[in-house]
Amino acid sequence: MPKINDLDLKNWKQLGEIITDSLWIIDKRNNQNGHKNGFWGNFIPQIPYQLIRRFTKKGDWVLDPFVGGGTTLIEARRLDRNVLGFEINPQTCKITKQVLEDARQFLKSDIKAEAYLICGDSLSLDYKAELQNFGISKVQLVILHPPYWDIIKFSSNENDLSNAKTLQSFLDKFQLIIKKSVEVLEKGHYLAIVIADKYANSELIPLGFYAMQLAQNEKLKLKSIIVKNFDTTKGKQNQQALWRYRALVNGLYLFKHEYIFLFKK
């Protein structure tokens, strides 16, 4: 079986920074190496760090169809993996390109990999053609961190998953993006979905498990369900008392977790 990472397993006891448990308790966001926390909905760099270290080698390619603030792009390039990302919002794309440029100052001198950001709609782009522009036909890791349906509106584009009018519309669009990502994923390599659930009208909408099923529809093998624990999201800062009240009134429990569903092609 081909080796898919650079980890020195002969000295596995020295790999203490690599998480192998299915519960990731991370106390705060890592804002080093050029990462910024200004983008609403950004996920923490520790997630792509762990996935990239475990499931790619230096020089490999990572695909991110939901770039946002550029977390995956910054982390992949820092770890000397090439990365291609798509961002639907032109304004976000412009800002993130500058973030990527600013982050160059934190790169080690021997880094050869590049981060490429395409301003375009993941639903409409031809993934195979985009890869061919860089002389490749496959990627070795896909990281999908989609909008959690309509919790945050990320753009005015009707193809933006955060603008889906119904749950089924959201799932249909996400299914297509998963399908297109799987088509360019090298066999034997991994795809990760980072997502959380949501409440609507005091009812839990299990977006995570719906997303898991979408990936299984593409004949991917489910390898792990990881739960990432977090304390306070940006949207709930300074409102802990209010959210606790709402939970008590409505018979709910407050989300302190996200899922990382890990699949193998």
ROSE-882351 format. One record per residue (C-alpha): y, z, x; residue in one letter. Coordinates in nm, 4 decimals, always signed. Each point is the difference from the previous one (the first is absolute). Example, Ala and Ser with C-alpha at 12.3 -4.5 7.8 and 13.67 -1.06 7.14 Angstrom:
2
PT        y        z        x aa
PT  -0.4500  +0.7800  +1.2300  A
PT  +0.3440  -0.0660  +0.1370  S
//
This chain:
265
PT        y        z        x aa
PT  +0.0000  +0.0000  +0.0000  M
PT  +0.3397  -0.0985  +0.1469  P
PT  +0.2232  +0.2890  +0.1020  K
PT  +0.2969  +0.0236  -0.2361  I
PT  +0.2132  +0.2554  +0.1855  N
PT  +0.1007  +0.1179  +0.3471  D
PT  -0.1183  +0.3583  -0.0416  L
PT  -0.1988  +0.1351  +0.2949  D
PT  -0.2949  +0.1433  -0.1894  L
PT  -0.1667  +0.1114  +0.3221  K
PT  +0.2768  +0.2586  +0.0159  N
PT  +0.0202  +0.0564  -0.3751  W
PT  +0.0787  +0.3697  +0.0402  K
PT  +0.3389  -0.0997  +0.1444  Q
PT  +0.0960  -0.1930  -0.3148  L
PT  +0.1359  +0.3033  -0.1807  G
PT  +0.2968  -0.1893  -0.1453  E
PT  -0.2327  -0.2317  -0.1941  I
PT  -0.0687  +0.1412  -0.3462  I
PT  -0.3588  -0.0324  -0.1233  T
PT  +0.0200  +0.2272  -0.3063  D
PT  +0.0720  -0.1382  -0.3467  S
PT  +0.2842  +0.2470  -0.0625  L
PT  +0.3148  -0.0735  +0.2004  W
PT  +0.2425  +0.2913  -0.0056  I
PT  +0.3224  -0.1246  +0.1587  I
PT  +0.2931  +0.2386  -0.0062  D
PT  +0.2872  -0.2383  +0.0720  K
PT  +0.0896  -0.3615  +0.0623  R
PT  +0.0066  -0.1236  +0.3587  N
PT  +0.3470  -0.1506  +0.0477  N
PT  -0.0414  -0.0817  +0.3682  Q
PT  -0.0444  -0.3429  +0.1627  N
PT  +0.2620  -0.1677  -0.2179  G
PT  -0.1337  +0.1066  -0.3375  H
PT  +0.2665  +0.0789  -0.2576  K
PT  -0.0208  +0.1885  -0.3275  N
PT  +0.2732  -0.1789  -0.1922  G
PT  -0.2180  -0.2373  -0.2015  F
PT  -0.0948  +0.1348  -0.3415  W
PT  -0.3792  -0.0103  -0.0277  G
PT  -0.0797  -0.0164  +0.3729  N
PT  -0.3320  +0.1477  +0.0996  F
PT  -0.0531  +0.2097  +0.3073  I
PT  -0.0722  -0.1669  +0.3380  P
PT  -0.3005  +0.2253  +0.0574  Q
PT  -0.1976  -0.2013  -0.2556  I
PT  +0.0230  -0.3435  +0.1691  P
PT  -0.0370  +0.1725  +0.3381  Y
PT  -0.3377  +0.1411  -0.0961  Q
PT  -0.1213  -0.3223  -0.1614  L
PT  +0.1162  -0.2242  +0.2840  I
PT  -0.1534  +0.2221  +0.2681  R
PT  -0.3350  +0.0176  -0.1813  R
PT  -0.0369  -0.3581  -0.1178  F
PT  +0.1752  -0.2337  +0.2467  T
PT  +0.0238  -0.0770  +0.3701  K
PT  +0.3045  -0.0901  +0.2060  K
PT  +0.0984  -0.3568  -0.0703  G
PT  -0.1551  -0.0018  -0.3475  D
PT  +0.1948  -0.0998  -0.3117  W
PT  +0.1008  +0.2250  -0.2898  V
PT  +0.1212  -0.1287  -0.3374  L
PT  +0.2417  +0.1936  -0.2231  D
PT  +0.0940  -0.1768  -0.3284  P
PT  +0.2324  +0.2855  -0.1093  F
PT  +0.2259  +0.0613  +0.2998  V
PT  +0.2781  +0.2103  -0.1541  G
PT  +0.1680  +0.1943  +0.2779  G
PT  -0.2341  -0.1351  +0.2680  G
PT  -0.2174  +0.3028  +0.0747  T
PT  -0.3190  -0.1969  +0.0632  T
PT  +0.1812  -0.2665  +0.2026  L
PT  +0.1626  +0.2517  +0.2316  I
PT  -0.3211  +0.1939  +0.0521  E
PT  -0.2215  -0.3044  +0.0553  A
PT  +0.2315  -0.1523  +0.2599  R
PT  +0.0394  +0.3373  +0.1732  R
PT  -0.3810  +0.0126  +0.0316  L
PT  -0.0025  -0.3558  +0.1421  D
PT  -0.1429  -0.1669  -0.3109  R
PT  +0.1613  -0.3107  -0.1411  N
PT  +0.1086  +0.0429  -0.3597  V
PT  +0.1151  -0.2298  -0.2783  L
PT  +0.1772  +0.1362  -0.3052  G
PT  +0.1482  -0.1301  -0.3241  F
PT  +0.2973  +0.1494  -0.1851  E
PT  +0.1153  -0.1230  -0.3413  I
PT  +0.3499  +0.1521  -0.0042  N
PT  +0.2457  -0.2042  +0.2150  P
PT  +0.2304  +0.2973  +0.0547  Q
PT  -0.2866  +0.2261  +0.1047  T
PT  -0.1301  -0.2758  +0.2254  C
PT  +0.3364  -0.0289  +0.1744  K
PT  +0.0219  +0.3764  +0.0566  I
PT  -0.3595  +0.0277  +0.1219  T
PT  +0.0442  -0.2859  +0.2465  K
PT  +0.2815  +0.1996  +0.1569  Q
PT  -0.2156  +0.3132  +0.0012  V
PT  -0.2700  -0.1943  +0.1840  L
PT  +0.2513  -0.1264  +0.2535  E
PT  +0.1395  +0.3515  +0.0545  D
PT  -0.3542  +0.1333  +0.0496  A
PT  -0.0543  -0.2282  +0.3010  R
PT  +0.1734  +0.2527  +0.2219  Q
PT  -0.2885  +0.2416  -0.0579  F
PT  -0.2732  -0.2429  +0.1094  L
PT  -0.1835  +0.0470  +0.3276  K
PT  +0.0634  -0.2718  +0.2545  S
PT  -0.3591  -0.1299  -0.0106  D
PT  -0.0003  -0.0718  -0.3745  I
PT  -0.0779  -0.3675  -0.0632  K
PT  -0.0508  +0.0014  -0.3775  A
PT  +0.2628  -0.1101  -0.2489  E
PT  +0.0991  +0.0928  -0.3556  A
PT  +0.0809  -0.2880  -0.2322  Y
PT  +0.1724  +0.0484  -0.3339  L
PT  -0.0001  -0.2757  -0.2622  I
PT  +0.2551  +0.0353  -0.2798  C
PT  -0.2031  -0.1152  -0.2959  G
PT  -0.2123  +0.0864  -0.3002  D
PT  -0.3573  +0.1077  +0.0775  S
PT  -0.1152  -0.1498  -0.3293  L
PT  +0.1332  -0.3465  +0.0830  S
PT  -0.0387  -0.0265  +0.3780  L
PT  -0.2894  -0.1960  +0.1488  D
PT  -0.1573  +0.2588  +0.2303  Y
PT  -0.2165  -0.2518  +0.1845  K
PT  +0.2972  -0.2247  +0.0710  A
PT  +0.2102  +0.2941  +0.1190  E
PT  -0.2732  +0.1029  +0.2439  L
PT  -0.0375  -0.3564  +0.1249  Q
PT  +0.3674  +0.0077  +0.0993  N
PT  -0.1016  +0.2587  +0.2593  F
PT  -0.3122  -0.1818  +0.1120  G
PT  -0.2524  +0.2272  -0.1709  I
PT  -0.2229  -0.0249  -0.3059  S
PT  -0.1081  +0.3621  -0.0509  K
PT  +0.1369  +0.3526  +0.0296  V
PT  -0.1967  +0.3064  +0.1050  Q
PT  +0.1577  +0.2577  -0.2315  L
PT  +0.1853  -0.0077  -0.3315  V
PT  +0.2132  +0.2942  -0.1118  I
PT  +0.1182  -0.0123  -0.3616  L
PT  +0.2613  +0.2506  -0.1132  H
PT  +0.1128  -0.1441  -0.3337  P
PT  +0.2537  +0.1419  -0.2443  P
PT  -0.1536  +0.2659  -0.2193  Y
PT  +0.0642  -0.2290  -0.2946  W
PT  +0.3465  +0.0819  -0.1443  D
PT  +0.0712  +0.3410  +0.1537  I
PT  +0.2618  -0.1591  +0.2299  I
PT  +0.1611  -0.3371  -0.0644  K
PT  +0.0150  -0.1783  +0.3352  F
PT  +0.1675  -0.3266  -0.1001  S
PT  +0.1031  -0.2157  -0.2957  S
PT  -0.2668  -0.2626  +0.0705  N
PT  -0.2377  -0.0366  -0.2947  E
PT  -0.2931  -0.0399  +0.2420  N
PT  +0.0752  +0.3394  +0.1532  D
PT  -0.2877  +0.2248  -0.1065  L
PT  +0.2489  +0.2757  -0.0798  S
PT  +0.1397  -0.2236  -0.2767  N
PT  -0.3332  -0.0585  -0.1727  A
PT  +0.0549  +0.0565  -0.3711  K
PT  -0.3493  +0.1356  -0.0656  T
PT  -0.2733  +0.1722  +0.1942  L
PT  -0.2235  -0.3053  -0.0391  Q
PT  +0.2713  -0.2256  +0.1401  S
PT  +0.0340  +0.2292  +0.3015  F
PT  -0.3750  -0.0037  +0.0567  L
PT  -0.0266  -0.3788  -0.0406  D
PT  +0.2712  -0.0568  +0.2602  K
PT  -0.1461  +0.2512  +0.2413  F
PT  -0.3457  -0.1559  -0.0441  Q
PT  +0.1390  -0.3357  +0.1156  L
PT  +0.1618  +0.1532  +0.3082  I
PT  -0.3237  +0.1774  +0.0911  I
PT  -0.1926  -0.3257  -0.0462  K
PT  +0.2389  -0.1958  +0.2232  K
PT  -0.0137  +0.2761  +0.2632  S
PT  -0.3802  +0.0070  +0.0005  V
PT  -0.0118  -0.3771  +0.0510  E
PT  +0.1767  +0.0346  +0.3365  V
PT  -0.1758  +0.3208  +0.1079  L
PT  -0.2634  -0.0473  +0.2666  E
PT  -0.3538  +0.0874  -0.1086  K
PT  -0.1095  +0.3450  +0.1141  G
PT  +0.3574  +0.1301  +0.0026  H
PT  +0.1943  +0.2361  -0.2217  Y
PT  +0.2496  +0.0075  -0.2860  L
PT  +0.1827  +0.3163  -0.1066  A
PT  +0.1877  +0.0712  -0.3219  I
PT  +0.2516  +0.2849  +0.0023  V
PT  +0.0963  +0.0975  -0.3541  I
PT  +0.0553  +0.2928  -0.2351  A
PT  -0.0336  +0.0555  -0.3730  D
PT  +0.2815  +0.0419  -0.2521  K
PT  +0.0753  +0.1692  -0.3284  Y
PT  +0.1255  -0.1857  -0.3081  A
PT  +0.0687  +0.1743  -0.3316  N
PT  -0.1715  +0.3138  +0.1302  S
PT  -0.3172  -0.1949  +0.0744  E
PT  -0.1518  -0.0570  +0.3432  L
PT  -0.0201  -0.3675  +0.1008  I
PT  -0.2654  -0.0170  +0.2770  P
PT  +0.1519  -0.2853  +0.1991  L
PT  -0.2039  +0.0973  +0.3035  G
PT  -0.3361  -0.0476  -0.1625  F
PT  +0.1110  -0.3178  -0.1755  Y
PT  +0.1011  -0.1353  +0.3412  A
PT  -0.3342  +0.1049  +0.1470  M
PT  -0.1782  -0.2022  -0.2668  Q
PT  +0.2193  -0.3038  +0.0688  L
PT  -0.1099  -0.0014  +0.3629  A
PT  -0.3634  +0.0417  -0.0983  Q
PT  +0.0421  -0.3042  -0.2255  N
PT  +0.0564  -0.1965  +0.3221  E
PT  -0.3429  +0.1072  +0.1298  K
PT  +0.1436  +0.2406  +0.2555  L
PT  -0.2139  +0.2934  +0.1037  K
PT  +0.1612  +0.3380  -0.0701  L
PT  -0.0247  +0.2092  +0.3172  K
PT  +0.2177  +0.3044  -0.0696  S
PT  +0.2331  +0.1613  -0.2497  I
PT  +0.2563  +0.1957  +0.2006  I
PT  +0.2410  +0.2447  -0.1593  V
PT  +0.3308  +0.0453  +0.1796  K
PT  +0.1775  +0.3244  -0.0882  N
PT  +0.3773  +0.0204  -0.0021  F
PT  +0.2382  +0.2703  -0.1129  D
PT  +0.3265  -0.1430  -0.1319  T
PT  +0.0777  -0.3656  -0.0591  T
PT  +0.3510  -0.1380  +0.0422  K
PT  +0.0245  -0.0425  -0.3766  G
PT  -0.0782  +0.3680  -0.0608  K
PT  +0.2171  +0.1546  +0.2700  Q
PT  +0.2146  +0.2860  -0.1331  N
PT  -0.1723  -0.0285  -0.3400  Q
PT  -0.3110  +0.2085  +0.0562  Q
PT  +0.0911  +0.2519  -0.2706  A
PT  +0.0650  -0.2748  -0.2558  L
PT  -0.3276  -0.1754  +0.0750  W
PT  -0.1887  +0.3306  -0.0204  R
PT  +0.1586  +0.0601  -0.3423  Y
PT  -0.1005  -0.3473  -0.1182  R
PT  -0.3552  +0.0576  +0.1179  A
PT  -0.0244  +0.3276  -0.1920  L
PT  +0.1522  -0.1463  -0.3159  V
PT  -0.2165  -0.3124  -0.0046  N
PT  -0.3293  +0.1448  +0.1235  G
PT  +0.0073  -0.2079  +0.3185  L
PT  -0.0600  +0.0507  +0.3697  Y
PT  +0.2495  -0.1317  +0.2547  L
PT  -0.1185  -0.2661  +0.2419  F
PT  -0.0239  +0.1199  +0.3580  K
PT  -0.2296  -0.2771  +0.1181  H
PT  -0.0428  -0.3700  +0.0511  E
PT  -0.3204  -0.1983  +0.0385  Y
PT  -0.1010  -0.2165  +0.2911  I
PT  -0.2869  -0.2210  -0.1148  F
PT  -0.1782  -0.1550  +0.2965  L
PT  -0.2095  -0.3146  -0.0389  F
PT  -0.2010  -0.2235  +0.2297  K
PT  -0.0477  -0.3747  -0.0434  K
//
